[in-house]
Amino acid sequence: MKRLLVVAGLVVVLAGAVACDQQTAGTPTGALGTSAAQMTGASGSADGAPTALPVDQPCSLLSSADLQQLGASTPASQDVTGGSQTCEVAVPNGSVTIGFPDYGLSSLVVTGPVTDLPIGRHQAKKMTPTADPMSCYVAIGITPTQRLDLSVETYNGAQPCPLAMSAAQLVEPKLPVSG
Amino acid sequence: MEIMPASGVSGGGIFAGVGRAVDNLVAAANSGGGFTVSPEGGQALLKAIDSYQAKLAEHLSRAGYLGQRLPLGTSPAANTFTPFLSTVASHEVQGAIPAMRKLQQRLTEARAAIQKSMANYQQTEHGTASTFK
């Protein structure tokens, strides 16, 4: 009897936690998010970035065929993270967050070992944050002041960097080449 | 069978309740063959865990992006996470990201424990008592 209560209790706690989260998840608001967008010109055109960059529509970089290839069983969803638009992709045992942070490749904040590597026609950096072995970060350079970031978190033992690289290879061909 | 709390409580603060429940489940499943979960009960649990893990992973991948987008330390991240953690006192938010990671790990363990328990159930149902030595 006790075991059933433990099991039932866990389902209730987890279901309740997921429900609570769904009520509050969504667009983070707050003065800081807004002012950051104003400071960095999140629209993408203020600092002369190529207007072909879909900074406000990062999900447009992934076709439904791309999503299928990544194993996504739900459509990608767009949200706001830190004042910029991000695309959230849920795949089996992993999550990918894609966005244009409005910085160049050289501004990458180093939180773990970084590898420089080419992806298609672009230069990129792949980073494995030391604080989180289930994460991987790929930044694709576009111009000196613009890049595309892919932030990956995996679980149940899935490897984060292969997922990050698969997603990066699917979006890179759609990015403009400067120079 | 007595359920004893495991010595490692997952995360802290806001995740303490779920963390303890998960620890208890893992301890029970690993305590030697007596804990079984029926297929229906197991599937319900796995579904709940999958949902929770997916949500945690989304928050963590976004947190990674946030750390690049707003590279000013944990305070801006705290402000951005406030809508998610609106019932939590501000000092607890600092620990939210490591707590989420720990909880994610524990959920992975719980998942494995439940699958093991479902296998125990199957063996019991088919009358092979080899796990009960």
HADDOCK unambig.tbl for C-alpha pairs under 7 A between the chains (distance, minus, plus):
assign (segid A and resid 10 and name CA) (segid B and resid 21 and name CA) 5.93 0.50 0.50
assign (segid A and resid 11 and name CA) (segid B and resid 45 and name CA) 5.82 0.50 0.50
assign (segid A and resid 11 and name CA) (segid B and resid 48 and name CA) 6.57 0.50 0.50
assign (segid A and resid 13 and name CA) (segid B and resid 18 and name CA) 6.51 0.50 0.50
assign (segid A and resid 14 and name CA) (segid B and resid 48 and name CA) 6.14 0.50 0.50
assign (segid A and resid 15 and name CA) (segid B and resid 48 and name CA) 6.14 0.50 0.50
assign (segid A and resid 18 and name CA) (segid B and resid 52 and name CA) 6.00 0.50 0.50
assign (segid A and resid 21 and name CA) (segid B and resid 84 and name CA) 6.54 0.50 0.50
assign (segid A and resid 24 and name CA) (segid B and resid 83 and name CA) 5.94 0.50 0.50
assign (segid A and resid 24 and name CA) (segid B and resid 84 and name CA) 5.26 0.50 0.50
assign (segid A and resid 25 and name CA) (segid B and resid 83 and name CA) 6.93 0.50 0.50
assign (segid A and resid 25 and name CA) (segid B and resid 84 and name CA) 5.54 0.50 0.50
assign (segid A and resid 28 and name CA) (segid B and resid 80 and name CA) 5.39 0.50 0.50
assign (segid A and resid 28 and name CA) (segid B and resid 81 and name CA) 6.84 0.50 0.50
assign (segid A and resid 28 and name CA) (segid B and resid 83 and name CA) 6.17 0.50 0.50
assign (segid A and resid 29 and name CA) (segid B and resid 80 and name CA) 6.74 0.50 0.50
assign (segid A and resid 30 and name CA) (segid B and resid 79 and name CA) 6.79 0.50 0.50
assign (segid A and resid 30 and name CA) (segid B and resid 80 and name CA) 6.86 0.50 0.50
assign (segid A and resid 32 and name CA) (segid B and resid 76 and name CA) 6.77 0.50 0.50
assign (segid A and resid 81 and name CA) (segid B and resid 62 and name CA) 6.75 0.50 0.50
assign (segid A and resid 81 and name CA) (segid B and resid 66 and name CA) 6.44 0.50 0.50
assign (segid A and resid 82 and name CA) (segid B and resid 66 and name CA) 5.64 0.50 0.50
assign (segid A and resid 82 and name CA) (segid B and resid 69 and name CA) 6.28 0.50 0.50
assign (segid A and resid 82 and name CA) (segid B and resid 70 and name CA) 6.51 0.50 0.50
assign (segid A and resid 82 and name CA) (segid B and resid 80 and name CA) 6.68 0.50 0.50
assign (segid A and resid 94 and name CA) (segid B and resid 57 and name CA) 6.46 0.50 0.50
assign (segid A and resid 95 and name CA) (segid B and resid 57 and name CA) 5.57 0.50 0.50
assign (segid A and resid 95 and name CA) (segid B and resid 58 and name CA) 5.35 0.50 0.50
assign (segid A and resid 95 and name CA) (segid B and resid 61 and name CA) 6.30 0.50 0.50
assign (segid A and resid 96 and name CA) (segid B and resid 61 and name CA) 6.22 0.50 0.50
assign (segid A and resid 97 and name CA) (segid B and resid 61 and name CA) 5.74 0.50 0.50
assign (segid A and resid 97 and name CA) (segid B and resid 62 and name CA) 5.82 0.50 0.50
assign (segid A and resid 101 and name CA) (segid B and resid 69 and name CA) 5.17 0.50 0.50
assign (segid A and resid 108 and name CA) (segid B and resid 68 and name CA) 6.78 0.50 0.50
assign (segid A and resid 109 and name CA) (segid B and resid 68 and name CA) 6.02 0.50 0.50
assign (segid A and resid 151 and name CA) (segid B and resid 61 and name CA) 5.28 0.50 0.50
assign (segid A and resid 151 and name CA) (segid B and resid 62 and name CA) 6.96 0.50 0.50
assign (segid A and resid 151 and name CA) (segid B and resid 64 and name CA) 5.93 0.50 0.50
assign (segid A and resid 151 and name CA) (segid B and resid 65 and name CA) 5.73 0.50 0.50
assign (segid A and resid 152 and name CA) (segid B and resid 61 and name CA) 5.11 0.50 0.50
assign (segid A and resid 153 and name CA) (segid B and resid 57 and name CA) 5.55 0.50 0.50
assign (segid A and resid 153 and name CA) (segid B and resid 60 and name CA) 6.26 0.50 0.50
assign (segid A and resid 153 and name CA) (segid B and resid 61 and name CA) 4.99 0.50 0.50
assign (segid A and resid 154 and name CA) (segid B and resid 57 and name CA) 6.52 0.50 0.50
assign (segid A and resid 156 and name CA) (segid B and resid 108 and name CA) 5.13 0.50 0.50
